[in-house]
């Protein structure tokens, strides 16, 4: 709230025509986006969107920071889509993400972020349309983003998370064993770099268990799956939803495997 107050006062000192008004608009909009994440208030998000639009207008094609404005505006539109489900909003977000990516060609330090953001919006479009062409494009973007986030990169785990989730959706449609096997390998890598009390530990445990569940006929040691889910269930850092999903899948698998001695014990 104090930050918002300061940003508002700074904006008042940058009236239309001021050379740094675009920066003040963007700063206030980003702070409002953070406030929306906390409060969930659509009024706050709509104000952020209005400010992002005005900032983008002040950064026309050729402006050195136009890519950042496009990306931030698209991120806010994606949040609006999550709330409204409006395809018009999603399509506008996709347009912004695509333009931002064009301004971040190979070699640009933020290309990985733009690729990942565009892929996420495409995945949302696939969820609505069911178009395999859209999902394939999303997978292509996720893969390229992952290549730009090699082992040791601070965002590699989140890229693995996104790619595995998208591969699982492709498996649901096509049933290709290769998709689920690749997902399993990527999920194992993700779990290896997301130890207990990592924010993505529960998500990694859940994704790996889901992959292994689909190859249940070839399980050799199901106890690894149960132990992983138990670890995700009890994690104190991961989002509560991921922890609860680990618990639900743990119960489902224990029920499915009740004919196995270990499954009986866990059930």
C-alpha positions as CSV (number, residue, x, y, z in Angstrom):
1,X,0.0,0.0,0.0
2,X,2.9,2.4,0.8
3,X,4.5,1.5,-2.6
4,X,1.2,2.2,-4.4
5,X,0.9,5.5,-2.7
6,X,4.4,6.5,-3.7
7,X,3.9,5.3,-7.3
8,X,0.6,7.3,-7.5
9,X,2.4,10.5,-6.3
10,X,5.2,9.9,-8.8
11,X,2.7,9.6,-11.6
12,X,1.0,12.9,-10.6
13,X,4.4,14.5,-11.0
14,X,4.7,13.1,-14.5
15,X,1.6,14.5,-16.3
16,X,0.9,13.9,-20.0
17,X,3.9,15.0,-22.0
18,X,6.4,14.3,-19.3
19,X,9.4,12.3,-20.7
20,X,9.2,9.6,-18.1
21,X,5.4,9.3,-17.8
22,X,5.6,5.8,-19.5
23,X,7.9,4.5,-16.7
24,X,5.7,5.9,-13.9
25,X,2.6,4.3,-15.6
26,X,4.3,1.0,-15.9
27,X,5.6,1.0,-12.3
28,X,2.2,1.8,-10.9
29,X,0.5,-0.8,-13.1
30,X,2.9,-3.5,-12.0
31,X,2.4,-2.7,-8.4
32,X,-1.4,-2.9,-8.9
33,X,-0.9,-6.3,-10.6
34,X,0.8,-7.4,-7.4
35,X,-2.0,-6.0,-5.4
36,X,-4.4,-8.0,-7.6
37,X,-2.5,-11.2,-6.9
38,X,-3.0,-10.5,-3.2
39,X,-6.6,-9.3,-3.2
40,X,-8.2,-10.8,-6.3
41,X,-10.0,-7.5,-6.9
42,X,-11.0,-7.1,-10.5
43,X,-11.2,-3.3,-10.1
44,X,-7.5,-3.3,-9.2
45,X,-6.7,-5.5,-12.3
46,X,-8.8,-3.3,-14.6
47,X,-6.9,-0.2,-13.3
48,X,-3.6,-1.9,-14.0
49,X,-4.7,-2.8,-17.5
50,X,-5.7,0.8,-18.2
51,X,-2.3,2.1,-17.1
52,X,-0.5,-0.6,-19.1
53,X,-2.4,0.4,-22.2
54,X,-1.5,4.1,-21.7
55,X,2.2,3.2,-21.1
56,X,2.2,1.0,-24.3
57,X,0.8,3.9,-26.3
58,X,3.8,6.0,-25.1
59,X,6.1,3.3,-26.3
60,X,5.3,3.0,-30.0
61,X,7.2,0.7,-32.5
62,X,10.9,1.4,-32.3
63,X,10.8,2.4,-28.6
64,X,13.6,0.6,-26.7
65,X,11.3,-0.6,-23.9
66,X,8.3,-1.5,-26.1
67,X,8.9,-5.3,-25.6
68,X,8.7,-4.9,-21.8
69,X,5.4,-3.0,-22.0
70,X,3.9,-5.6,-24.4
71,X,5.0,-8.4,-22.1
72,X,3.7,-6.8,-18.9
73,X,0.4,-5.8,-20.6
74,X,0.0,-9.4,-21.9
75,X,0.7,-10.8,-18.4
76,X,-2.1,-8.7,-17.0
77,X,-4.5,-9.7,-19.8
78,X,-3.7,-13.4,-19.0
79,X,-4.8,-12.8,-15.5
80,X,-8.0,-11.2,-16.7
81,X,-8.6,-14.2,-18.9
82,X,-8.1,-16.5,-16.0
83,X,-11.0,-14.7,-14.3
84,X,-13.3,-14.1,-17.2
85,X,-12.6,-16.9,-19.7
86,X,-13.1,-14.4,-22.5
87,X,-11.5,-15.6,-25.8
88,X,-11.3,-11.9,-26.9
89,X,-9.0,-11.2,-23.9
90,X,-6.9,-14.3,-24.5
91,X,-6.5,-13.4,-28.2
92,X,-5.4,-9.9,-27.3
93,X,-2.9,-11.4,-24.9
94,X,-1.6,-13.7,-27.6
95,X,-1.1,-10.8,-29.9
96,X,0.9,-8.9,-27.3
97,X,3.0,-11.9,-26.5
98,X,3.8,-12.6,-30.2
99,X,4.8,-9.0,-30.8
100,X,7.0,-9.0,-27.7
101,X,8.7,-12.2,-28.8
102,X,9.5,-10.7,-32.2
103,X,11.2,-7.9,-30.3
104,X,13.3,-10.4,-28.4
105,X,15.1,-12.4,-31.2
106,X,17.6,-15.2,-30.6
107,X,20.3,-13.9,-28.3
108,X,18.0,-11.5,-26.4
109,X,18.4,-12.0,-22.6
110,X,14.6,-12.2,-22.0
111,X,13.7,-14.4,-25.0
112,X,13.2,-17.4,-22.7
113,X,10.6,-15.6,-20.7
114,X,8.7,-14.5,-23.8
115,X,8.7,-18.0,-25.2
116,X,7.4,-19.4,-22.0
117,X,4.7,-16.8,-21.6
118,X,3.5,-17.2,-25.2
119,X,3.5,-21.0,-24.8
120,X,1.3,-20.7,-21.6
121,X,-1.2,-18.5,-23.5
122,X,-1.3,-21.0,-26.4
123,X,-1.9,-23.8,-23.9
124,X,-4.9,-21.9,-22.6
125,X,-6.1,-21.4,-26.1
126,X,-5.8,-25.2,-26.7
127,X,-7.8,-25.8,-23.5
128,X,-10.6,-23.8,-25.1
129,X,-10.3,-24.9,-28.7
130,X,-8.9,-28.4,-28.6
131,X,-6.8,-27.6,-31.6
132,X,-3.7,-29.8,-31.9
133,X,-1.9,-27.3,-34.0
134,X,-2.1,-24.8,-31.1
135,X,-0.9,-27.4,-28.6
136,X,2.0,-28.4,-30.9
137,X,3.0,-24.7,-31.2
138,X,2.9,-24.4,-27.4
139,X,5.1,-27.5,-27.1
140,X,7.6,-26.0,-29.6
141,X,7.8,-22.8,-27.6
142,X,8.2,-24.6,-24.3
143,X,11.0,-26.7,-25.7
144,X,12.9,-23.7,-27.0
145,X,12.4,-21.9,-23.7
146,X,13.8,-25.0,-21.9
147,X,16.9,-25.0,-24.2
148,X,17.6,-21.4,-23.1
149,X,17.3,-22.5,-19.5
150,X,20.1,-25.1,-19.2
151,X,20.8,-27.0,-16.0
152,X,21.6,-24.5,-13.2
153,X,19.3,-21.8,-14.6
154,X,17.0,-20.4,-11.9
155,X,13.9,-21.0,-14.0
156,X,14.6,-24.4,-15.4
157,X,12.3,-26.1,-13.0
158,X,9.4,-24.0,-14.0
159,X,10.1,-24.7,-17.6
160,X,10.2,-28.4,-16.9
161,X,6.9,-28.1,-15.1
162,X,5.2,-26.4,-18.0
163,X,6.6,-28.8,-20.6
164,X,5.6,-31.9,-18.7
165,X,2.1,-30.6,-18.2
166,X,1.7,-29.8,-21.9
167,X,3.1,-33.2,-22.9
168,X,0.6,-34.9,-20.7
169,X,-2.2,-33.1,-22.5
170,X,-0.8,-34.3,-25.8
171,X,-0.7,-37.8,-24.5
172,X,-4.4,-37.5,-23.4
173,X,-5.2,-36.7,-27.1
174,X,-2.9,-39.0,-29.0
175,X,-2.0,-41.7,-26.5
176,X,1.6,-41.9,-27.7
177,X,3.8,-43.8,-25.3
178,X,6.8,-41.6,-26.3
179,X,5.1,-38.5,-24.8
180,X,4.5,-40.1,-21.4
181,X,8.0,-41.6,-21.3
182,X,9.5,-38.2,-22.1
183,X,7.3,-36.6,-19.5
184,X,8.5,-39.1,-16.9
185,X,12.2,-38.3,-17.6
186,X,11.6,-34.6,-17.4
187,X,9.5,-34.9,-14.2
188,X,12.4,-36.9,-12.6
189,X,14.8,-34.2,-13.5
190,X,12.4,-31.6,-12.1
191,X,12.1,-33.5,-8.8
192,X,15.9,-33.8,-8.6
193,X,16.3,-30.1,-8.7
194,X,13.3,-29.4,-6.5
195,X,14.1,-31.0,-3.1
196,X,11.7,-31.0,-0.2
197,X,10.7,-27.5,0.8
198,X,11.3,-26.2,-2.7
199,X,8.2,-24.2,-4.0
200,X,7.8,-26.7,-6.9
201,X,8.5,-29.9,-4.9
202,X,4.9,-31.0,-4.6
203,X,4.2,-30.1,-8.3
204,X,7.2,-32.2,-9.3
205,X,6.1,-35.1,-7.2
206,X,2.6,-34.9,-8.6
207,X,3.7,-34.7,-12.2
208,X,6.0,-37.7,-11.9
209,X,3.4,-39.8,-10.2
210,X,0.9,-39.0,-12.9
211,X,3.4,-40.0,-15.6
212,X,4.2,-43.3,-13.8
213,X,0.5,-44.0,-13.2
214,X,0.0,-44.1,-17.0
215,X,2.7,-46.7,-17.3
216,X,1.5,-48.7,-14.3
217,X,1.9,-51.9,-16.2
218,X,5.7,-51.5,-16.1
219,X,6.0,-50.4,-12.5
220,X,8.9,-52.1,-10.7
221,X,8.9,-50.2,-7.4
222,X,5.6,-48.4,-6.7
223,X,6.9,-47.5,-3.3
224,X,8.9,-44.7,-4.9
225,X,5.7,-43.2,-6.2
226,X,4.0,-43.3,-2.9
227,X,7.0,-41.9,-1.0
228,X,7.2,-39.1,-3.6
229,X,3.5,-38.2,-3.1
230,X,3.9,-38.4,0.7
231,X,6.7,-35.9,0.4
232,X,4.7,-33.6,-1.7
233,X,1.7,-33.9,0.6
234,X,3.7,-32.9,3.6
235,X,5.7,-30.1,2.0
236,X,5.4,-26.8,3.8
237,X,6.6,-24.5,1.0
238,X,4.7,-25.7,-2.0
239,X,1.2,-24.2,-2.8
240,X,-1.5,-25.9,-0.8
241,X,-3.4,-27.0,-3.9
242,X,-0.4,-29.0,-5.1
243,X,-0.1,-30.6,-1.7
244,X,-3.8,-31.5,-1.7
245,X,-3.6,-32.9,-5.2
246,X,-0.7,-35.1,-4.1
247,X,-2.8,-36.5,-1.3
248,X,-5.8,-37.2,-3.6
249,X,-3.6,-39.0,-6.1
250,X,-1.9,-41.0,-3.3
251,X,-5.4,-42.2,-2.2
252,X,-6.4,-43.1,-5.8
253,X,-3.2,-45.0,-6.5
254,X,-3.4,-46.9,-3.2
255,X,-7.0,-47.9,-4.1
256,X,-6.0,-49.0,-7.6
257,X,-3.1,-51.0,-6.3
258,X,-4.9,-52.6,-3.4
259,X,-4.1,-56.0,-4.8
260,X,-0.4,-55.2,-4.3
261,X,0.9,-55.8,-0.8
262,X,2.3,-52.3,-0.5
263,X,-0.9,-50.8,-1.9
264,X,-2.9,-52.6,0.8
265,X,-0.6,-51.2,3.5
266,X,-0.9,-47.6,2.3
267,X,-4.7,-47.8,1.7
